[in-house]
Structure formats: C-alpha cells, structure tokens
C-alpha cells in the first residue's frame, strides 16, 4: 500500500459504504486495469466520502481496485455537500465530464517514443491502445513486422524493402487527424494498417 495523495484519514477498506444511487458502473476489465495502475502508481487520488451520509461520492472504482489488490486501508477525503442535489451532481459529473475528452493518440505515440517511456502500455489506462511504430518522426528505427510484410507481399511482386517516413510533430498531428475518414473506410483504428492498405490499393490499380 502506497498513499501518494493528500487525504484526511486512512480508513479500513471494508468500512467504506458505496453510494446506493451511484450510476457509474465499472466492468471487471476496467477494475482489472485500474488495479494494475494503482499497483504501479500507488493511490494518487483519495476516495471522497460525504461527511453527512458517510457514503462514497467519488472513488467507487478505485475502492474496488484497491480491495482486489488486498489493501486494508484507503486514503479518504471527507467533504461537505449542501444538499442531495449537489452531492449527486458531483458523483455523476466526476465520471461523465471525463468522457468528453478527446485524446491525441498520435501525440501520445510520439511522446512515448521521444521521452523513451519504457512502460507496460496498459499502465496508460488507454483502451485497446497499440504503440504505432510505423509512422512519425523517428518511428521507423525498426523494420516492419512479419504481418505487415505479408500484407505488402500480396500486392508487390518484388522483394520487401524498408521504407522510412519522417514527420515533424505538427505534421504528424495533422496526418493522424486526417485519418478520421480512413478509419471509417477501412474499419480500423491502426494508422500503420491504413497506410499499408493505401499503398497496396494504389499498387493494385
């Protein structure tokens, strides 16, 4: 157990009571991923408990994750709410507003590469995320994978050669943005796959 956040008190995990009207549902997969992140990071955000009701307002998922890790204590922040409406609004908004964010996956790929962040990709909390090593500035230091080579060899009647592309960070960001329509056309969200398919189609015409 590592507590890396500000908190009012360390409370026994079994003593914390979930809010009976909590609308935020957490899948087993989400709790599993959260458990892995907390095991690596420690607890960096306290569970928020209402002073008046004693119910959890924020942190239901974190509590389940920490329980699955066998944590006996949890960092808790006790807060005062003016009424039920304010309490419920905060509980809903804590999860709902986060869903509005749009992550720059292309930028994340570049940052991971440039900063040499050698981590298990699951620790970033991104769903179905794959590090794209086929495009972007400095991303072609390694040859394409066997599966990518197979895709090209279906259409290319010659020996495989390595191709390198270099983009500035701004250019790569624009490129990934323009891939939005291609994602729909090719039914994939893998930029490397889109690029290979476009090459293959052009070669087959």
DRENMI-429770 format. One line per 4 residues: number of its first residue (from 1); for each residue x, y, z of N, C-alpha, C, O. Coordinates in steps of 0.001 Angstrom, whole numbers, plus 500000, padded with zeros to 6 digits. Layout:
NUM = X/Y/Z/X/Y/Z/X/Y/Z/X/Y/Z; ...
//
This chain:
1 = 500848/498805/500000/500000/500000/500000/500881/501241/500000/501721/501417/500883; 500685/502096/499008/501400/503362/498937/500392/504480/498729/499594/504442/497792; 500434/505480/499612/499497/506593/499530/500247/507841/499082/501057/508390/499829; 499973/508284/497854/500708/509396/497259/499792/510585/496977/500020/511354/496043
5 = 498772/510718/497784/497838/511838/497621/497556/512457/498984/497824/511853/500023; 497017/513658/498964/496597/514290/500217/495294/513643/500673/494442/513323/499845; 495133/513452/501953/493915/512823/502461/493688/513238/503913/494594/513712/504598; 492448/513043/504359/492097/513377/505740/492387/512223/506691/492795/512419/507836
9 = 492164/511020/506184/492286/509855/507081/492472/508574/506261/491974/508461/505141; 493188/507625/506834/493270/506290/506251/492170/505447/506905/492157/505255/508121; 491257/504954/506081/490087/504244/506587/490125/502791/506115/490575/502495/505008; 489648/501901/506967/489579/500496/506594/488715/500326/505350/487597/500837/505295
13 = 489229/499610/504349/488504/499459/503079/487114/498872/503289/486169/499234/502587; 486990/497958/504263/485700/497295/504496/484684/498219/505171/483496/497899/505221; 485139/499353/505688/484236/500276/506380/483576/501278/505431/482581/501909/505786; 484128/501423/504230/483594/502410/503292/482319/501895/502638/482241/500734/502237
17 = 481319/502768/502533/479999/502371/502025/479730/503025/500665/479703/504252/500566; 479532/502226/499631/479209/502790/498311/477894/503556/498357/477013/503230/499152; 477758/504569/497514/476505/505317/497443/475436/504417/496810/475673/503835/495751; 474271/504296/497440/473226/503402/496910/472691/503820/495543/472118/502998/494827
21 = 472872/505089/495174/472375/505576/493876/473503/505880/492889/473320/506647/491943; 474651/505281/493114/475779/505523/492216/475453/505011/490806/475245/503811/490627; 475406/505900/489801/475032/505482/488441/476224/504995/487615/476047/504485/486509; 477427/505152/488147/478626/504785/487403/478935/503302/487576/479231/502847/488680
25 = 478866/502567/486500/479090/501126/486541/480496/500801/486051/480940/501330/485032; 481185/499944/486765/482565/499602/486432/482657/498122/486055/482297/497241/486836; 483147/497875/484845/483283/496491/484384/484469/495810/485058/485333/496470/485636; 484499/494485/484978/485621/493728/485535/486924/494120/484840/487983/494191/485464
29 = 486819/494373/483530/488008/494748/482763/488559/496099/483247/489770/496281/483372; 487646/497035/483513/488068/498351/483971/488712/498272/485355/489747/498889/485603; 488095/497514/486242/488650/497363/487590/490004/496665/487526/490923/497008/488269; 490120/495690/486639/491388/494986/486483/492491/495920/486026/493609/495873/486541
33 = 492171/496781/485044/493165/497734/484547/493514/498753/485623/494682/499094/485807; 492486/499243/486341/492706/500215/487406/493564/499619/488519/494410/500305/489092; 493344/498349/488819/494141/497667/489847/495612/497648/489458/496494/497876/490286; 495856/497374/488188/497236/497322/487692/497901/498686/487800/499066/498791/488184
37 = 497147/499736/487455/497682/501089/487521/497977/501504/488957/499028/502080/489239; 497043/501208/489870/497234/501572/491280/498374/500763/491894/499119/501274/492730; 498510/499519/491489/499609/498699/491990/500953/499300/491594/501929/499211/492339; 500990/499911/490416/502214/500547/489921/502403/501950/490501/503505/502305/490919
41 = 501324/502753/490525/501411/504157/490914/501208/504402/492410/501691/505399/492948; 500499/503500/493077/500039/503798/494420/498729/504565/494321/498254/504817/493213; 498128/504944/495452/496876/505704/495411/497198/507183/495272/497735/507794/496196; 496869/507761/494119/497180/509153/493838/495954/510074/493925/496084/511294/493824
45 = 494781/509493/494110/493555/510287/494291/492771/509673/495440/492554/508461/495453; 492336/510490/496415/491609/509928/497553/490182/509539/497177/489618/510063/496216; 489619/508636/497925/488195/508335/497814/487473/509452/498562/487820/509764/499701; 486466/510055/497922/485734/511159/498545/484479/510623/499229/483661/509942/498610
49 = 484344/510936/500496/483197/510467/501279/482423/511674/501817/483017/512637/502301; 481106/511609/501726/480259/512685/502248/480254/512666/503780/480021/511625/504394; 480511/513821/504385/480539/513908/505850/479189/513582/506470/479126/512975/507539; 478104/513984/505804/476771/513828/506387/476230/512405/506279/475694/511861/507245
53 = 476376/511805/505094/475774/510491/504871/476731/509338/505129/476301/508230/505449; 478031/509595/504991/479012/508528/505138/479167/507697/503872/479939/506738/503847; 478434/508063/502815/478517/507326/501553/479683/507841/500694/480051/509014/500762; 480241/506956/499902/481250/507356/498927/480577/508212/497858/479491/507877/497386
57 = 481215/509311/497478/480705/510152/496397/481579/509974/495152/481067/509885/494036; 482874/509924/495348/483828/509729/494250/484853/508666/494654/485415/508709/495748; 485079/507725/493760/486131/506732/494029/485632/505307/494193/486352/504466/494734; 484418/505013/493741/483898/503647/493845/484804/502645/493122/485107/501573/493647
61 = 485229/503012/491912/486093/502128/491138/487442/501940/491796/487960/500825/491853; 488018/503029/492297/489313/502948/492977/489234/502028/494189/490146/501239/494437; 488139/502133/494943/487979/501281/496123/487949/499809/495722/488615/498984/496347; 487179/499474/494685/487104/498082/494238/488467/497584/493772/488842/496439/494027
65 = 489197/498448/493093/490526/498077/492607/491473/497811/493776/492220/496832/493769; 491437/498676/494762/492333/498508/495909/491954/497275/496744/492823/496597/497290; 490661/496998/496834/490235/495780/497518/490763/494549/496801/491188/493584/497436; 490733/494588/495464/491204/493436/494700/492705/493226/494882/493216/492120/494709
69 = 493405/494313/495236/494843/494218/495495/495137/493795/496932/496290/493585/497310; 494070/493673/497725/494247/493255/499114/494586/494388/500061/495061/494147/501171; 494343/495641/499631/494635/496769/500512/493649/496792/501674/492443/496645/501475; 494162/496976/502876/493315/497034/504063/492900/498467/504398/491855/498688/505010
73 = 493713/499427/504000/493429/500833/504268/493316/501602/502957/493932/501237/501955; 492519/502673/502974/492315/503507/501798/492373/504979/502223/491818/505350/503258; 493042/505810/501429/493110/507246/501715/491766/507890/501388/491254/507744/500278; 491200/508603/502362/489860/509190/502212/489878/510691/502482/490554/511174/503390
77 = 489116/511410/501667/488900/512833/501861/487425/513023/502200/486558/512653/501408; 487130/513594/503367/485747/513820/503786/485314/515224/503355/485992/516207/503655; 484184/515313/502653/483715/516591/502145/482275/516859/502542/481478/515943/502746; 481969/518149/502644/480631/518602/502995/479894/519017/501718/480447/519729/500879
81 = 478655/518572/501578/477812/518959/500446/476572/519654/500991/476053/519289/502046; 476105/520659/500258/474977/521465/500754/473670/520673/500796/472859/520855/501704; 473468/519796/499814/472226/519035/499773/472406/517807/498879/473481/517589/498319; 471341/517007/498752/471388/515790/497941/471677/516097/496473/472378/515342/495800
85 = 471131/517211/495983/471309/517566/494576/472778/517827/494257/473298/517350/493249; 473442/518590/495129/474852/518885/494901/475701/517622/495013/476627/517408/494230; 475376/516807/495978/476105/515553/496201/475972/514633/494986/476961/514072/494514; 474745/514483/494483/474501/513582/493345/475143/514135/492071/475703/513382/491274
89 = 475058/515456/491886/475645/516078/490695/477151/515850/490643/477702/515563/489581; 477809/515975/491777/479259/515779/491820/479620/514324/491514/480609/514057/490832; 478831/513405/492011/479083/511982/491792/478966/511631/490309/479780/510878/489775; 477946/512185/489648/477741/511903/488224/478803/512603/487385/479398/511995/486495
93 = 479039/513881/487670/479954/514687/486853/481384/514179/486912/482119/514294/485932; 481786/513626/488031/483169/513161/488170/483538/512173/487074/484670/512188/486590; 482613/511320/486676/482869/510364/485606/482431/510893/484251/483111/510679/483247; 481290/511588/484219/480703/511997/482948/481565/512992/482187/481771/512827/480985
97 = 482072/514018/482856/482846/515060/482173/484131/514491/481576/484562/514924/480507; 484739/513533/482253/485975/512930/481751/485754/512277/480389/486670/512197/479570; 484516/511809/480155/484205/511155/478892/484158/512106/477708/484127/511662/476560; 484151/513419/477973/484144/514406/476892/485519/514581/476260/485630/515059/475131
101 = 486551/514200/476975/487918/514446/476495/488221/513631/475245/487782/512489/475106; 488982/514242/474337/489444/513552/473145/490965/513456/473204/491665/514464/473117; 491459/512247/473351/492890/512053/473478/493573/512118/472114/493076/511565/471133; 494700/512789/472064/495503/512856/470846/496388/511615/470816/497515/511636/471309
105 = 495871/510530/470235/496594/509261/470225/497917/509395/469467/498931/508822/469866; 497895/510162/468364/499125/510363/467619/500176/511064/468468/501351/510697/468450; 499740/512079/469213/500652/512798/470097/501184/511916/471207/502355/512013/471574; 500324/511050/471748/500755/510131/472806/501809/509175/472269/502806/508905/472938
109 = 501592/508663/471062/502580/507791/470433/503936/508489/470336/504967/507908/470676; 503925/509738/469870/505167/510486/469725/505829/510768/471068/507047/510655/471207; 505013/511137/472057/505570/511443/473382/506232/510225/473996/507318/510320/474568; 505572/509078/473875/506130/507848/474443/507478/507540/473812/508427/507159/474497
113 = 507549/507714/472477/508791/507440/471761/509870/508449/472116/511001/508072/472422; 509520/509751/472077/510510/510798/472312/511024/510806/473752/512199/511086/473993; 510145/510501/474704/510531/510525/476112/511097/509188/476585/511474/509039/477747; 511154/508208/475659/511670/506868/475990/510952/506285/477202/511584/505799/478140
117 = 509621/506343/477167/508818/505847/478286/508638/504337/478148/507720/503872/477472; 509502/503596/478780/509504/502143/478658/508581/501537/479714/509029/501079/480765; 507269/501544/479406/506275/501041/480352/505355/500041/479677/505200/500044/478456; 504749/499190/480485/503659/498352/480010/502565/499299/479507/502133/500183/480246
121 = 502115/499127/478268/501142/500055/477678/499836/500112/478468/499136/501122/478404; 499491/499067/479204/498252/499065/479976/498287/500095/481107/497240/500492/481617; 499483/500526/481498/499606/501479/482595/499212/502895/482197/499154/503785/483046; 498940/503111/480908/498453/504421/480475/496931/504505/480587/496360/505588/480458
125 = 496277/503376/480825/494821/503394/481003/494034/503546/479720/492825/503772/479768; 494690/503427/478560/494019/503592/477271/493444/502258/476801/494118/501229/476849; 492205/502288/476352/491545/501057/475909/492007/500689/474502/491960/501516/473592; 492452/499445/474327/492865/498904/473019/493931/499776/472359/493891/500004/471150
129 = 494873/500255/473144/495930/501114/472622/497121/500288/472171/497567/499382/472875; 497636/500614/470981/498838/499968/470481/499834/501047/470092/499475/502023/469433; 501075/500873/470496/502102/501834/470131/502384/501716/468643/502760/500648/468159; 502201/502822/467913/502380/502827/466465/503835/503145/466139/504270/504290/466264
133 = 504577/502138/465725/505994/502337/465437/506250/502457/463942/507403/502503/463514; 505184/502508/463137/505385/502524/461688/505422/503925/461099/505927/504117/459993; 504884/504926/461837/504850/506287/461314/505316/507269/462370/505327/506969/463564; 505701/508447/461908/506068/509508/462822/507564/509703/462884/508329/508828/462477
137 = 507984/510849/463391/509387/511199/463451/510147/510209/464322/509844/510054/465505; 511123/509549/463741/511924/508601/464498/511244/507287/464755/511759/506479/465529; 510072/507027/464122/509328/505812/464428/509763/504622/463577/509349/503493/463843; 510599/504857/462549/510953/503758/461661/512353/503228/461927/513035/502775/461008
141 = 512783/503283/463184/514088/502747/463529/514112/501230/463450/515181/500623/463385; 512930/500616/463456/512835/499167/463384/512114/498771/462101/511240/499504/461637; 512469/497612/461512/511788/497157/460299/510341/496794/460593/509983/496563/461748; 509504/496743/459558/508110/496367/459730/508009/494928/460213/508918/494122/460012
145 = 506887/494623/460853/506673/493277/461378/506379/492305/460242/506091/492718/459119; 506454/491016/460541/506184/489990/459531/504773/490112/458970/504559/489925/457773; 503799/490430/459845/502413/490548/459383/502257/491715/458413/501492/491635/457451; 502989/492804/458673/502928/493948/457771/503591/493625/456430/503124/494043/455370
149 = 504684/492876/456503/505358/492452/455277/504434/491572/454446/504376/491709/453224; 503710/490668/455104/502783/489770/454399/501723/490559/453650/501354/490210/452529; 501231/491638/454281/500205/492459/453627/500740/493078/452342/500046/493113/451325; 501973/493564/452393/502560/494171/451207/502849/493144/450121/502636/493412/448938
153 = 503331/491976/450513/503739/490974/449530/502571/490396/448755/502766/489753/447724; 501341/490621/449249/500171/490182/448492/500071/490949/447176/499529/490449/446191; 500600/492166/447179/500445/493040/446027/501776/493379/445332/501789/493668/444136; 502856/493346/446053/504140/493722/445481/504879/492501/444944/505112/491538/445674
157 = 505246/492546/443659/505891/491423/443013/507405/491587/443077/508097/491408/442075; 507908/491921/444238/509344/492135/444376/509730/491905/445825/508868/491766/446692; 511005/491867/446077/511485/491673/447442/511084/492845/448321/510974/493979/447854; 510868/492560/449589/510473/493610/450535/511635/494559/450811/512771/494124/450993
161 = 511346/495848/450840/512339/496836/451231/511769/497671/452363/510555/497834/452486; 512656/498193/453181/512235/499015/454313/512002/500449/453858/512820/501017/453134; 510884/501033/454283/510547/502411/453934/510481/503233/455212/509856/502819/456189; 511116/504383/455209/511093/505254/456379/510393/506565/456033/510628/507157/454980
165 = 509537/506996/456937/508852/508278/456784/509181/509146/457991/509242/508645/459114; 509392/510432/457775/509720/511324/458869/508752/512509/458861/508533/513152/457834; 508184/512775/460028/507240/513875/460174/507673/514752/461344/508248/514265/462318; 507393/516043/461239/507523/516889/462423/506322/516567/463304/505367/515937/462851
169 = 506371/516993/464542/505264/516690/465453/503966/517303/464953/502916/516664/465026; 504018/518544/464440/502811/519204/463928/502268/518469/462708/501062/518251/462590; 503170/518088/461798/502753/517389/460580/502113/516054/460917/501113/515662/460315; 502699/515356/461887/502165/514053/462260/500798/514205/462907/499908/513379/462701
173 = 500636/515270/463693/499328/515520/464302/498262/515752/463255/497143/515257/463383; 498608/516518/462196/497656/516775/461113/497350/515477/460361/496209/515224/459975; 498382/514666/460162/498195/513403/459450/497217/512493/460186/496309/511927/459577; 497403/512356/461494/496526/511477/462272/495098/512006/462300/494143/511230/462326
177 = 494955/513348/462297/493606/513932/462269/492906/513610/460957/491712/513312/460931; 493668/513676/459866/493091/513408/458548/492775/511929/458337/492130/511560/457355; 493225/511100/459247/492955/509669/459127/491545/509309/459606/491122/508160/459474; 490820/510282/460160/489497/510008/460725/488577/509326/459717/487915/508342/460044
181 = 488535/509852/458482/487684/509256/457457/488204/507897/457030/487429/506983/456746; 489527/507772/456985/490129/506491/456600/489802/505407/457621/489649/504240/457260; 489696/505784/458890/489327/504821/459924/487983/504179/459580/487797/502972/459732; 487038/505025/459105/485702/504529/458774/485738/503651/457520/485108/502594/457464
185 = 486486/504112/456523/486547/503390/455249/487159/502002/455425/486642/501016/454899; 488260/501935/456166/488986/500676/456298/488584/499884/457542/489093/498788/457778; 487670/500445/458335/487184/499768/459536/488329/499350/460455/488376/498214/460927; 489251/500278/460702/490370/500024/461597/490789/501336/462221/490517/502398/461660
189 = 491445/501289/463369/491967/502492/464006/493482/502419/464118/494090/503160/464891; 494091/501524/463348/495533/501375/463358/496108/502135/462164/495881/501751/461016; 496847/503206/462429/497361/504053/461361/498306/503286/460443/498321/503505/459232; 499090/502390/461022/500011/501603/460209/499251/500755/459207/499653/500639/458049
193 = 498152/500164/459652/497350/499305/458791/496736/500125/457655/496700/499680/456508; 496253/501332/457986/495669/502207/456969/496710/502557/455907/496429/502503/454710; 497896/502912/456348/498952/503291/455425/499295/502139/454482/499456/502342/453278; 499405/500939/455030/499736/499779/454209/498634/499470/453207/498908/499128/452057
197 = 497402/499589/453643/496282/499319/452738/496240/500320/451583/495963/499953/450441; 496518/501592/451894/496526/502612/450860/497626/502322/449842/497415/502485/448640; 498775/501902/450305/499864/501553/449399/499488/500369/448521/499729/500359/447314; 498889/499370/449167/498518/498157/448441/497470/498445/447367/497560/497930/446253
201 = 496469/499273/447706/495427/499598/446757/495975/500372/445574/495597/500125/444429; 496889/501331/445864/497474/502122/444783/498274/501218/443842/498261/501402/442625; 498963/500246/444421/499792/499353/443614/498970/498403/442750/499421/497959/441694; 497749/498094/443215/496909/497135/442502/496139/497761/441348/495602/497050/440497
205 = 496083/499118/441316/495341/499823/440248/496131/499847/438930/495657/500396/437936
//
